[in-house]
Amino acid sequence: MHSTAFSLSPLAVSDTQRDGLLVDVALRNVYQLFALVADPRSRHGLRYDLPFLLTCLVAALLCNCNHSEAVGQWCQGHQPLLRHLFGPRR
């Protein structure tokens, strides 16, 4: 039996389309949903609230950031957007 390799390539999205996906309302709604998730972490040493972290992670993953360093770089590169949506962070 002959098998054919099948791979899914990332969705090709233009810069304009990507920017349109990052509208204020969409990220705020995701944040509000994540606000319903119980935070299992202890309060000692918390830097960011869980809904903010999860929202950043999901947004970065949707932009093809598939490892922690890439997620961090995405967050650094989108600080103005994140600050506009969620207020200043340390």
mmCIF file as gemmi writes it, N, C-alpha and C atoms, coordinates in Angstrom:
data_model
loop_
_atom_site.group_PDB
_atom_site.id
_atom_site.type_symbol
_atom_site.label_atom_id
_atom_site.label_alt_id
_atom_site.label_comp_id
_atom_site.label_asym_id
_atom_site.label_entity_id
_atom_site.label_seq_id
_atom_site.pdbx_PDB_ins_code
_atom_site.Cartn_x
_atom_site.Cartn_y
_atom_site.Cartn_z
_atom_site.occupancy
_atom_site.B_iso_or_equiv
_atom_site.pdbx_formal_charge
_atom_site.auth_seq_id
_atom_site.auth_asym_id
_atom_site.pdbx_PDB_model_num
ATOM 1 N N . MET Axp A 1 ? 0.838 -1.162 0 1 0 ? 1 A 1
ATOM 2 C CA . MET Axp A 1 ? 0 0 0 1 0 ? 1 A 1
ATOM 3 C C . MET Axp A 1 ? 0.892 1.236 0 1 0 ? 1 A 1
ATOM 4 N N . HIS Axp A 2 ? 0.576 2.189 -0.812 1 0 ? 2 A 1
ATOM 5 C CA . HIS Axp A 2 ? 1.338 3.425 -0.938 1 0 ? 2 A 1
ATOM 6 C C . HIS Axp A 2 ? 0.67 4.501 -0.101 1 0 ? 2 A 1
ATOM 7 N N . SER Axp A 3 ? 1.461 5.157 0.755 1 0 ? 3 A 1
ATOM 8 C CA . SER Axp A 3 ? 0.888 6.243 1.547 1 0 ? 3 A 1
ATOM 9 C C . SER Axp A 3 ? 1.377 7.577 1.016 1 0 ? 3 A 1
ATOM 10 N N . THR Axp A 4 ? 0.533 8.547 1.112 1 0 ? 4 A 1
ATOM 11 C CA . THR Axp A 4 ? 0.862 9.889 0.658 1 0 ? 4 A 1
ATOM 12 C C . THR Axp A 4 ? 1.015 10.791 1.864 1 0 ? 4 A 1
ATOM 13 N N . ALA Axp A 5 ? 2.11 11.51 1.896 1 0 ? 5 A 1
ATOM 14 C CA . ALA Axp A 5 ? 2.321 12.437 3.007 1 0 ? 5 A 1
ATOM 15 C C . ALA Axp A 5 ? 1.371 13.608 2.86 1 0 ? 5 A 1
ATOM 16 N N . PHE Axp A 6 ? 0.766 13.975 3.948 1 0 ? 6 A 1
ATOM 17 C CA . PHE Axp A 6 ? -0.172 15.089 3.951 1 0 ? 6 A 1
ATOM 18 C C . PHE Axp A 6 ? 0.226 16.028 5.072 1 0 ? 6 A 1
ATOM 19 N N . SER Axp A 7 ? 0.445 17.274 4.745 1 0 ? 7 A 1
ATOM 20 C CA . SER Axp A 7 ? 0.783 18.237 5.789 1 0 ? 7 A 1
ATOM 21 C C . SER Axp A 7 ? -0.091 19.464 5.63 1 0 ? 7 A 1
ATOM 22 N N . LEU Axp A 8 ? -0.409 20.035 6.74 1 0 ? 8 A 1
ATOM 23 C CA . LEU Axp A 8 ? -1.184 21.27 6.731 1 0 ? 8 A 1
ATOM 24 C C . LEU Axp A 8 ? -0.217 22.433 6.819 1 0 ? 8 A 1
ATOM 25 N N . SER Axp A 9 ? -0.285 23.318 5.872 1 0 ? 9 A 1
ATOM 26 C CA . SER Axp A 9 ? 0.563 24.504 5.938 1 0 ? 9 A 1
ATOM 27 C C . SER Axp A 9 ? -0.203 25.593 6.675 1 0 ? 9 A 1
ATOM 28 N N . PRO Axp A 10 ? 0.516 26.522 7.31 1 0 ? 10 A 1
ATOM 29 C CA . PRO Axp A 10 ? -0.17 27.606 8.002 1 0 ? 10 A 1
ATOM 30 C C . PRO Axp A 10 ? -1.037 28.404 7.042 1 0 ? 10 A 1
ATOM 31 N N . LEU Axp A 11 ? -2.14 28.881 7.538 1 0 ? 11 A 1
ATOM 32 C CA . LEU Axp A 11 ? -3.05 29.683 6.741 1 0 ? 11 A 1
ATOM 33 C C . LEU Axp A 11 ? -2.344 30.956 6.305 1 0 ? 11 A 1
ATOM 34 N N . ALA Axp A 12 ? -2.371 31.226 5.021 1 0 ? 12 A 1
ATOM 35 C CA . ALA Axp A 12 ? -1.741 32.435 4.505 1 0 ? 12 A 1
ATOM 36 C C . ALA Axp A 12 ? -2.688 33.609 4.725 1 0 ? 12 A 1
ATOM 37 N N . VAL Axp A 13 ? -2.251 34.539 5.533 1 0 ? 13 A 1
ATOM 38 C CA . VAL Axp A 13 ? -3.059 35.707 5.864 1 0 ? 13 A 1
ATOM 39 C C . VAL Axp A 13 ? -2.227 36.944 5.574 1 0 ? 13 A 1
ATOM 40 N N . SER Axp A 14 ? -2.827 37.883 4.866 1 0 ? 14 A 1
ATOM 41 C CA . SER Axp A 14 ? -2.104 39.118 4.573 1 0 ? 14 A 1
ATOM 42 C C . SER Axp A 14 ? -1.972 39.954 5.84 1 0 ? 14 A 1
ATOM 43 N N . ASP Axp A 15 ? -1.067 40.922 5.807 1 0 ? 15 A 1
ATOM 44 C CA . ASP Axp A 15 ? -0.884 41.805 6.958 1 0 ? 15 A 1
ATOM 45 C C . ASP Axp A 15 ? -2.175 42.54 7.298 1 0 ? 15 A 1
ATOM 46 N N . THR Axp A 16 ? -2.892 42.974 6.277 1 0 ? 16 A 1
ATOM 47 C CA . THR Axp A 16 ? -4.153 43.677 6.492 1 0 ? 16 A 1
ATOM 48 C C . THR Axp A 16 ? -5.186 42.764 7.136 1 0 ? 16 A 1
ATOM 49 N N . GLN Axp A 17 ? -5.285 41.525 6.659 1 0 ? 17 A 1
ATOM 50 C CA . GLN Axp A 17 ? -6.219 40.574 7.244 1 0 ? 17 A 1
ATOM 51 C C . GLN Axp A 17 ? -5.843 40.262 8.689 1 0 ? 17 A 1
ATOM 52 N N . ARG Axp A 18 ? -4.541 40.066 8.952 1 0 ? 18 A 1
ATOM 53 C CA . ARG Axp A 18 ? -4.084 39.782 10.307 1 0 ? 18 A 1
ATOM 54 C C . ARG Axp A 18 ? -4.424 40.927 11.242 1 0 ? 18 A 1
ATOM 55 N N . ASP Axp A 19 ? -4.189 42.158 10.788 1 0 ? 19 A 1
ATOM 56 C CA . ASP Axp A 19 ? -4.506 43.318 11.615 1 0 ? 19 A 1
ATOM 57 C C . ASP Axp A 19 ? -6.007 43.392 11.896 1 0 ? 19 A 1
ATOM 58 N N . GLY Axp A 20 ? -6.803 43.01 10.917 1 0 ? 20 A 1
ATOM 59 C CA . GLY Axp A 20 ? -8.25 42.996 11.108 1 0 ? 20 A 1
ATOM 60 C C . GLY Axp A 20 ? -8.7 41.967 12.12 1 0 ? 20 A 1
ATOM 61 N N . LEU Axp A 21 ? -7.947 40.868 12.245 1 0 ? 21 A 1
ATOM 62 C CA . LEU Axp A 21 ? -8.29 39.833 13.22 1 0 ? 21 A 1
ATOM 63 C C . LEU Axp A 21 ? -7.98 40.261 14.649 1 0 ? 21 A 1
ATOM 64 N N . LEU Axp A 22 ? -7.121 41.245 14.798 1 0 ? 22 A 1
ATOM 65 C CA . LEU Axp A 22 ? -6.706 41.69 16.127 1 0 ? 22 A 1
ATOM 66 C C . LEU Axp A 22 ? -7.487 42.927 16.576 1 0 ? 22 A 1
ATOM 67 N N . VAL Axp A 23 ? -8.762 42.946 16.277 1 0 ? 23 A 1
ATOM 68 C CA . VAL Axp A 23 ? -9.584 44.083 16.684 1 0 ? 23 A 1
ATOM 69 C C . VAL Axp A 23 ? -9.817 44.052 18.18 1 0 ? 23 A 1
ATOM 70 N N . ASP Axp A 24 ? -10.059 45.213 18.744 1 0 ? 24 A 1
ATOM 71 C CA . ASP Axp A 24 ? -10.248 45.353 20.18 1 0 ? 24 A 1
ATOM 72 C C . ASP Axp A 24 ? -11.311 44.4 20.719 1 0 ? 24 A 1
ATOM 73 N N . VAL Axp A 25 ? -12.454 44.35 20.09 1 0 ? 25 A 1
ATOM 74 C CA . VAL Axp A 25 ? -13.583 43.581 20.614 1 0 ? 25 A 1
ATOM 75 C C . VAL Axp A 25 ? -13.251 42.098 20.714 1 0 ? 25 A 1
ATOM 76 N N . ALA Axp A 26 ? -12.602 41.54 19.72 1 0 ? 26 A 1
ATOM 77 C CA . ALA Axp A 26 ? -12.314 40.1 19.732 1 0 ? 26 A 1
ATOM 78 C C . ALA Axp A 26 ? -11.395 39.73 20.891 1 0 ? 26 A 1
ATOM 79 N N . LEU Axp A 27 ? -10.322 40.47 21.099 1 0 ? 27 A 1
ATOM 80 C CA . LEU Axp A 27 ? -9.398 40.145 22.185 1 0 ? 27 A 1
ATOM 81 C C . LEU Axp A 27 ? -10.026 40.409 23.547 1 0 ? 27 A 1
ATOM 82 N N . ARG Axp A 28 ? -10.83 41.428 23.652 1 0 ? 28 A 1
ATOM 83 C CA . ARG Axp A 28 ? -11.496 41.692 24.936 1 0 ? 28 A 1
ATOM 84 C C . ARG Axp A 28 ? -12.472 40.579 25.277 1 0 ? 28 A 1
ATOM 85 N N . ASN Axp A 29 ? -13.184 40.051 24.282 1 0 ? 29 A 1
ATOM 86 C CA . ASN Axp A 29 ? -14.114 38.953 24.545 1 0 ? 29 A 1
ATOM 87 C C . ASN Axp A 29 ? -13.373 37.703 25.007 1 0 ? 29 A 1
ATOM 88 N N . VAL Axp A 30 ? -12.233 37.405 24.405 1 0 ? 30 A 1
ATOM 89 C CA . VAL Axp A 30 ? -11.423 36.254 24.819 1 0 ? 30 A 1
ATOM 90 C C . VAL Axp A 30 ? -10.954 36.472 26.257 1 0 ? 30 A 1
ATOM 91 N N . TYR Axp A 31 ? -10.515 37.678 26.556 1 0 ? 31 A 1
ATOM 92 C CA . TYR Axp A 31 ? -10.074 38.01 27.91 1 0 ? 31 A 1
ATOM 93 C C . TYR Axp A 31 ? -11.207 37.777 28.91 1 0 ? 31 A 1
ATOM 94 N N . GLN Axp A 32 ? -12.405 38.215 28.565 1 0 ? 32 A 1
ATOM 95 C CA . GLN Axp A 32 ? -13.553 38.051 29.461 1 0 ? 32 A 1
ATOM 96 C C . GLN Axp A 32 ? -13.877 36.578 29.679 1 0 ? 32 A 1
ATOM 97 N N . LEU Axp A 33 ? -13.724 35.767 28.645 1 0 ? 33 A 1
ATOM 98 C CA . LEU Axp A 33 ? -13.948 34.328 28.806 1 0 ? 33 A 1
ATOM 99 C C . LEU Axp A 33 ? -12.895 33.723 29.725 1 0 ? 33 A 1
ATOM 100 N N . PHE Axp A 34 ? -11.645 34.104 29.539 1 0 ? 34 A 1
ATOM 101 C CA . PHE Axp A 34 ? -10.57 33.577 30.383 1 0 ? 34 A 1
ATOM 102 C C . PHE Axp A 34 ? -10.689 34.071 31.826 1 0 ? 34 A 1
ATOM 103 N N . ALA Axp A 35 ? -11.369 35.187 32.035 1 0 ? 35 A 1
ATOM 104 C CA . ALA Axp A 35 ? -11.566 35.686 33.398 1 0 ? 35 A 1
ATOM 105 C C . ALA Axp A 35 ? -12.431 34.727 34.216 1 0 ? 35 A 1
ATOM 106 N N . LEU Axp A 36 ? -13.155 33.847 33.557 1 0 ? 36 A 1
ATOM 107 C CA . LEU Axp A 36 ? -13.996 32.865 34.243 1 0 ? 36 A 1
ATOM 108 C C . LEU Axp A 36 ? -13.209 31.642 34.696 1 0 ? 36 A 1
ATOM 109 N N . VAL Axp A 37 ? -11.962 31.5 34.228 1 0 ? 37 A 1
ATOM 110 C CA . VAL Axp A 37 ? -11.13 30.347 34.571 1 0 ? 37 A 1
ATOM 111 C C . VAL Axp A 37 ? -10.475 30.592 35.937 1 0 ? 37 A 1
ATOM 112 N N . ALA Axp A 38 ? -10.587 29.605 36.815 1 0 ? 38 A 1
ATOM 113 C CA . ALA Axp A 38 ? -9.951 29.718 38.123 1 0 ? 38 A 1
ATOM 114 C C . ALA Axp A 38 ? -8.433 29.679 37.962 1 0 ? 38 A 1
ATOM 115 N N . ASP Axp A 39 ? -7.744 30.555 38.677 1 0 ? 39 A 1
ATOM 116 C CA . ASP Axp A 39 ? -6.287 30.621 38.605 1 0 ? 39 A 1
ATOM 117 C C . ASP Axp A 39 ? -5.689 29.693 39.663 1 0 ? 39 A 1
ATOM 118 N N . PRO Axp A 40 ? -5.016 28.612 39.246 1 0 ? 40 A 1
ATOM 119 C CA . PRO Axp A 40 ? -4.486 27.66 40.206 1 0 ? 40 A 1
ATOM 120 C C . PRO Axp A 40 ? -3.161 28.098 40.853 1 0 ? 40 A 1
ATOM 121 N N . ARG Axp A 41 ? -2.596 29.219 40.4 1 0 ? 41 A 1
ATOM 122 C CA . ARG Axp A 41 ? -1.3 29.66 40.912 1 0 ? 41 A 1
ATOM 123 C C . ARG Axp A 41 ? -1.441 30.309 42.278 1 0 ? 41 A 1
ATOM 124 N N . SER Axp A 42 ? -0.373 30.229 43.076 1 0 ? 42 A 1
ATOM 125 C CA . SER Axp A 42 ? -0.372 30.939 44.356 1 0 ? 42 A 1
ATOM 126 C C . SER Axp A 42 ? -0.158 32.424 44.067 1 0 ? 42 A 1
ATOM 127 N N . ARG Axp A 43 ? -0.533 33.267 44.969 1 0 ? 43 A 1
ATOM 128 C CA . ARG Axp A 43 ? -0.422 34.723 44.755 1 0 ? 43 A 1
ATOM 129 C C . ARG Axp A 43 ? 1.01 35.231 44.863 1 0 ? 43 A 1
ATOM 130 N N . HIS Axp A 44 ? 1.897 34.451 45.449 1 0 ? 44 A 1
ATOM 131 C CA . HIS Axp A 44 ? 3.285 34.885 45.631 1 0 ? 44 A 1
ATOM 132 C C . HIS Axp A 44 ? 4.011 34.979 44.286 1 0 ? 44 A 1
ATOM 133 N N . GLY Axp A 45 ? 4.502 36.145 43.985 1 0 ? 45 A 1
ATOM 134 C CA . GLY Axp A 45 ? 5.324 36.32 42.794 1 0 ? 45 A 1
ATOM 135 C C . GLY Axp A 45 ? 4.572 36.436 41.481 1 0 ? 45 A 1
ATOM 136 N N . LEU Axp A 46 ? 3.25 36.593 41.522 1 0 ? 46 A 1
ATOM 137 C CA . LEU Axp A 46 ? 2.5 36.729 40.266 1 0 ? 46 A 1
ATOM 138 C C . LEU Axp A 46 ? 2.815 38.073 39.631 1 0 ? 46 A 1
ATOM 139 N N . ARG Axp A 47 ? 3.115 38.046 38.37 1 0 ? 47 A 1
ATOM 140 C CA . ARG Axp A 47 ? 3.408 39.273 37.655 1 0 ? 47 A 1
ATOM 141 C C . ARG Axp A 47 ? 2.216 39.707 36.805 1 0 ? 47 A 1
ATOM 142 N N . TYR Axp A 48 ? 1.54 38.768 36.185 1 0 ? 48 A 1
ATOM 143 C CA . TYR Axp A 48 ? 0.408 39.065 35.306 1 0 ? 48 A 1
ATOM 144 C C . TYR Axp A 48 ? -0.786 38.21 35.706 1 0 ? 48 A 1
ATOM 145 N N . ASP Axp A 49 ? -1.981 38.76 35.484 1 0 ? 49 A 1
ATOM 146 C CA . ASP Axp A 49 ? -3.167 37.975 35.784 1 0 ? 49 A 1
ATOM 147 C C . ASP Axp A 49 ? -3.372 36.909 34.706 1 0 ? 49 A 1
ATOM 148 N N . LEU Axp A 50 ? -3.991 35.808 35.092 1 0 ? 50 A 1
ATOM 149 C CA . LEU Axp A 50 ? -4.148 34.656 34.201 1 0 ? 50 A 1
ATOM 150 C C . LEU Axp A 50 ? -4.914 34.986 32.92 1 0 ? 50 A 1
ATOM 151 N N . PRO Axp A 51 ? -6.033 35.719 32.969 1 0 ? 51 A 1
ATOM 152 C CA . PRO Axp A 51 ? -6.734 36.026 31.717 1 0 ? 51 A 1
ATOM 153 C C . PRO Axp A 51 ? -5.855 36.769 30.714 1 0 ? 51 A 1
ATOM 154 N N . PHE Axp A 52 ? -5.02 37.691 31.209 1 0 ? 52 A 1
ATOM 155 C CA . PHE Axp A 52 ? -4.112 38.422 30.322 1 0 ? 52 A 1
ATOM 156 C C . PHE Axp A 52 ? -3.102 37.47 29.683 1 0 ? 52 A 1
ATOM 157 N N . LEU Axp A 53 ? -2.501 36.598 30.498 1 0 ? 53 A 1
ATOM 158 C CA . LEU Axp A 53 ? -1.521 35.644 29.97 1 0 ? 53 A 1
ATOM 159 C C . LEU Axp A 53 ? -2.138 34.715 28.928 1 0 ? 53 A 1
ATOM 160 N N . LEU Axp A 54 ? -3.314 34.187 29.229 1 0 ? 54 A 1
ATOM 161 C CA . LEU Axp A 54 ? -3.964 33.258 28.3 1 0 ? 54 A 1
ATOM 162 C C . LEU Axp A 54 ? -4.373 33.958 27.004 1 0 ? 54 A 1
ATOM 163 N N . THR Axp A 55 ? -4.848 35.2 27.111 1 0 ? 55 A 1
ATOM 164 C CA . THR Axp A 55 ? -5.228 35.959 25.914 1 0 ? 55 A 1
ATOM 165 C C . THR Axp A 55 ? -4.007 36.216 25.036 1 0 ? 55 A 1
ATOM 166 N N . CYS Axp A 56 ? -2.895 36.608 25.653 1 0 ? 56 A 1
ATOM 167 C CA . CYS Axp A 56 ? -1.653 36.831 24.891 1 0 ? 56 A 1
ATOM 168 C C . CYS Axp A 56 ? -1.194 35.538 24.225 1 0 ? 56 A 1
ATOM 169 N N . LEU Axp A 57 ? -1.264 34.439 24.952 1 0 ? 57 A 1
ATOM 170 C CA . LEU Axp A 57 ? -0.84 33.151 24.408 1 0 ? 57 A 1
ATOM 171 C C . LEU Axp A 57 ? -1.685 32.759 23.199 1 0 ? 57 A 1
ATOM 172 N N . VAL Axp A 58 ? -2.989 32.876 23.307 1 0 ? 58 A 1
ATOM 173 C CA . VAL Axp A 58 ? -3.874 32.504 22.204 1 0 ? 58 A 1
ATOM 174 C C . VAL Axp A 58 ? -3.641 33.411 20.994 1 0 ? 58 A 1
ATOM 175 N N . ALA Axp A 59 ? -3.524 34.719 21.229 1 0 ? 59 A 1
ATOM 176 C CA . ALA Axp A 59 ? -3.289 35.643 20.117 1 0 ? 59 A 1
ATOM 177 C C . ALA Axp A 59 ? -1.968 35.325 19.414 1 0 ? 59 A 1
ATOM 178 N N . ALA Axp A 60 ? -0.929 35.045 20.177 1 0 ? 60 A 1
ATOM 179 C CA . ALA Axp A 60 ? 0.371 34.714 19.583 1 0 ? 60 A 1
ATOM 180 C C . ALA Axp A 60 ? 0.309 33.381 18.83 1 0 ? 60 A 1
ATOM 181 N N . LEU Axp A 61 ? -0.38 32.401 19.395 1 0 ? 61 A 1
ATOM 182 C CA . LEU Axp A 61 ? -0.519 31.11 18.713 1 0 ? 61 A 1
ATOM 183 C C . LEU Axp A 61 ? -1.267 31.266 17.39 1 0 ? 61 A 1
ATOM 184 N N . LEU Axp A 62 ? -2.271 32.124 17.364 1 0 ? 62 A 1
ATOM 185 C CA . LEU Axp A 62 ? -3.014 32.365 16.125 1 0 ? 62 A 1
ATOM 186 C C . LEU Axp A 62 ? -2.149 33.046 15.066 1 0 ? 62 A 1
ATOM 187 N N . CYS Axp A 63 ? -1.064 33.678 15.512 1 0 ? 63 A 1
ATOM 188 C CA . CYS Axp A 63 ? -0.119 34.324 14.593 1 0 ? 63 A 1
ATOM 189 C C . CYS Axp A 63 ? 1.093 33.433 14.334 1 0 ? 63 A 1
ATOM 190 N N . ASN Axp A 64 ? 0.913 32.123 14.513 1 0 ? 64 A 1
ATOM 191 C CA . ASN Axp A 64 ? 1.917 31.105 14.212 1 0 ? 64 A 1
ATOM 192 C C . ASN Axp A 64 ? 3.156 31.16 15.109 1 0 ? 64 A 1
ATOM 193 N N . CYS Axp A 65 ? 3.019 31.656 16.312 1 0 ? 65 A 1
ATOM 194 C CA . CYS Axp A 65 ? 4.111 31.599 17.29 1 0 ? 65 A 1
ATOM 195 C C . CYS Axp A 65 ? 3.952 30.277 18.025 1 0 ? 65 A 1
ATOM 196 N N . ASN Axp A 66 ? 4.819 29.322 17.731 1 0 ? 66 A 1
ATOM 197 C CA . ASN Axp A 66 ? 4.596 27.969 18.237 1 0 ? 66 A 1
ATOM 198 C C . ASN Axp A 66 ? 5.582 27.52 19.312 1 0 ? 66 A 1
ATOM 199 N N . HIS Axp A 67 ? 6.281 28.453 19.937 1 0 ? 67 A 1
ATOM 200 C CA . HIS Axp A 67 ? 7.105 28.105 21.098 1 0 ? 67 A 1
ATOM 201 C C . HIS Axp A 67 ? 7.187 29.325 22.003 1 0 ? 67 A 1
ATOM 202 N N . SER Axp A 68 ? 7.62 29.112 23.235 1 0 ? 68 A 1
ATOM 203 C CA . SER Axp A 68 ? 7.554 30.165 24.248 1 0 ? 68 A 1
ATOM 204 C C . SER Axp A 68 ? 8.354 31.417 23.874 1 0 ? 68 A 1
ATOM 205 N N . GLU Axp A 69 ? 9.497 31.235 23.245 1 0 ? 69 A 1
ATOM 206 C CA . GLU Axp A 69 ? 10.291 32.399 22.842 1 0 ? 69 A 1
ATOM 207 C C . GLU Axp A 69 ? 9.545 33.231 21.802 1 0 ? 69 A 1
ATOM 208 N N . ALA Axp A 70 ? 8.909 32.58 20.855 1 0 ? 70 A 1
ATOM 209 C CA . ALA Axp A 70 ? 8.149 33.291 19.82 1 0 ? 70 A 1
ATOM 210 C C . ALA Axp A 70 ? 6.952 34.017 20.423 1 0 ? 70 A 1
ATOM 211 N N . VAL Axp A 71 ? 6.309 33.396 21.414 1 0 ? 71 A 1
ATOM 212 C CA . VAL Axp A 71 ? 5.182 34.047 22.089 1 0 ? 71 A 1
ATOM 213 C C . VAL Axp A 71 ? 5.677 35.309 22.794 1 0 ? 71 A 1
ATOM 214 N N . GLY Axp A 72 ? 6.803 35.217 23.476 1 0 ? 72 A 1
ATOM 215 C CA . GLY Axp A 72 ? 7.386 36.374 24.142 1 0 ? 72 A 1
ATOM 216 C C . GLY Axp A 72 ? 7.726 37.489 23.165 1 0 ? 72 A 1
ATOM 217 N N . GLN Axp A 73 ? 8.272 37.119 22.014 1 0 ? 73 A 1
ATOM 218 C CA . GLN Axp A 73 ? 8.608 38.109 20.993 1 0 ? 73 A 1
ATOM 219 C C . GLN Axp A 73 ? 7.345 38.759 20.442 1 0 ? 73 A 1
ATOM 220 N N . TRP Axp A 74 ? 6.296 37.964 20.263 1 0 ? 74 A 1
ATOM 221 C CA . TRP Axp A 74 ? 5.023 38.51 19.771 1 0 ? 74 A 1
ATOM 222 C C . TRP Axp A 74 ? 4.493 39.533 20.771 1 0 ? 74 A 1
ATOM 223 N N . CYS Axp A 75 ? 4.532 39.193 22.042 1 0 ? 75 A 1
ATOM 224 C CA . CYS Axp A 75 ? 4.044 40.107 23.077 1 0 ? 75 A 1
ATOM 225 C C . CYS Axp A 75 ? 4.864 41.394 23.1 1 0 ? 75 A 1
ATOM 226 N N . GLN Axp A 76 ? 6.182 41.283 22.971 1 0 ? 76 A 1
ATOM 227 C CA . GLN Axp A 76 ? 7.04 42.463 22.922 1 0 ? 76 A 1
ATOM 228 C C . GLN Axp A 76 ? 6.695 43.337 21.716 1 0 ? 76 A 1
ATOM 229 N N . GLY Axp A 77 ? 6.494 42.696 20.577 1 0 ? 77 A 1
ATOM 230 C CA . GLY Axp A 77 ? 6.193 43.428 19.35 1 0 ? 77 A 1
ATOM 231 C C . GLY Axp A 77 ? 4.809 44.049 19.314 1 0 ? 77 A 1
ATOM 232 N N . HIS Axp A 78 ? 3.908 43.567 20.162 1 0 ? 78 A 1
ATOM 233 C CA . HIS Axp A 78 ? 2.533 44.067 20.168 1 0 ? 78 A 1
ATOM 234 C C . HIS Axp A 78 ? 2.188 44.787 21.472 1 0 ? 78 A 1
ATOM 235 N N . GLN Axp A 79 ? 3.201 45.305 22.153 1 0 ? 79 A 1
ATOM 236 C CA . GLN Axp A 79 ? 2.959 46.024 23.407 1 0 ? 79 A 1
ATOM 237 C C . GLN Axp A 79 ? 1.981 47.187 23.256 1 0 ? 79 A 1
ATOM 238 N N . PRO Axp A 80 ? 2.075 48.004 22.197 1 0 ? 80 A 1
ATOM 239 C CA . PRO Axp A 80 ? 1.107 49.102 22.082 1 0 ? 80 A 1
ATOM 240 C C . PRO Axp A 80 ? -0.346 48.597 22.015 1 0 ? 80 A 1
ATOM 241 N N . LEU Axp A 81 ? -0.574 47.536 21.264 1 0 ? 81 A 1
ATOM 242 C CA . LEU Axp A 81 ? -1.922 46.962 21.169 1 0 ? 81 A 1
ATOM 243 C C . LEU Axp A 81 ? -2.363 46.425 22.527 1 0 ? 81 A 1
ATOM 244 N N . LEU Axp A 82 ? -1.51 45.671 23.189 1 0 ? 82 A 1
ATOM 245 C CA . LEU Axp A 82 ? -1.849 45.091 24.489 1 0 ? 82 A 1
ATOM 246 C C . LEU Axp A 82 ? -2.078 46.182 25.533 1 0 ? 82 A 1
ATOM 247 N N . ARG Axp A 83 ? -1.275 47.221 25.502 1 0 ? 83 A 1
ATOM 248 C CA . ARG Axp A 83 ? -1.436 48.335 26.435 1 0 ? 83 A 1
ATOM 249 C C . ARG Axp A 83 ? -2.759 49.055 26.174 1 0 ? 83 A 1
ATOM 250 N N . HIS Axp A 84 ? -3.099 49.23 24.9 1 0 ? 84 A 1
ATOM 251 C CA . HIS Axp A 84 ? -4.352 49.887 24.535 1 0 ? 84 A 1
ATOM 252 C C . HIS Axp A 84 ? -5.551 49.07 25.023 1 0 ? 84 A 1
ATOM 253 N N . LEU Axp A 85 ? -5.48 47.762 24.872 1 0 ? 85 A 1
ATOM 254 C CA . LEU Axp A 85 ? -6.612 46.911 25.237 1 0 ? 85 A 1
ATOM 255 C C . LEU Axp A 85 ? -6.725 46.659 26.732 1 0 ? 85 A 1
ATOM 256 N N . PHE Axp A 86 ? -5.602 46.449 27.41 1 0 ? 86 A 1
ATOM 257 C CA . PHE Axp A 86 ? -5.627 45.968 28.781 1 0 ? 86 A 1
ATOM 258 C C . PHE Axp A 86 ? -4.981 46.913 29.789 1 0 ? 86 A 1
ATOM 259 N N . GLY Axp A 87 ? -4.528 48.063 29.328 1 0 ? 87 A 1
ATOM 260 C CA . GLY Axp A 87 ? -3.889 49.004 30.233 1 0 ? 87 A 1
ATOM 261 C C . GLY Axp A 87 ? -2.414 48.681 30.411 1 0 ? 87 A 1
ATOM 262 N N . PRO Axp A 88 ? -1.687 49.583 31.05 1 0 ? 88 A 1
ATOM 263 C CA . PRO Axp A 88 ? -0.24 49.369 31.233 1 0 ? 88 A 1
ATOM 264 C C . PRO Axp A 88 ? 0.048 48.197 32.161 1 0 ? 88 A 1
ATOM 265 N N . ARG Axp A 89 ? 1.101 47.496 31.863 1 0 ? 89 A 1
ATOM 266 C CA . ARG Axp A 89 ? 1.573 46.374 32.681 1 0 ? 89 A 1
ATOM 267 C C . ARG Axp A 89 ? 3.01 46.657 33.063 1 0 ? 89 A 1
ATOM 268 N N . ARG Axp A 90 ? 3.447 46.054 34.164 1 0 ? 90 A 1
ATOM 269 C CA . ARG Axp A 90 ? 4.836 46.219 34.579 1 0 ? 90 A 1
ATOM 270 C C . ARG Axp A 90 ? 5.754 45.602 33.564 1 0 ? 90 A 1
